[in-house]
């Protein structure tokens, strides 16, 4: 029997709502938020693990977490400068793969004209 992962504790949410928002919270609202947050964290971590394995690594790295969070929790639009900065942060091997993908895209796009 698999047990559901618990990453966040009941009192952490209850205290945050009470101390920061200066509000009370129902037990069912806190339990529902716990269930949703724990589920989202579990999905992100599983996805990050799969990304690391696909890249033949035993270590979950920042890029795995970032990609998994974007996939499961939403994305934000970057300006072209922010996009360039994100790309430049990659290691040389990944930069080569990115360069090849861009060149392939350009060749494919020009073939349509």
Order of alpha helices (4+ residues) and beta strands (2+ residues): alpha-alpha-alpha-alpha-alpha
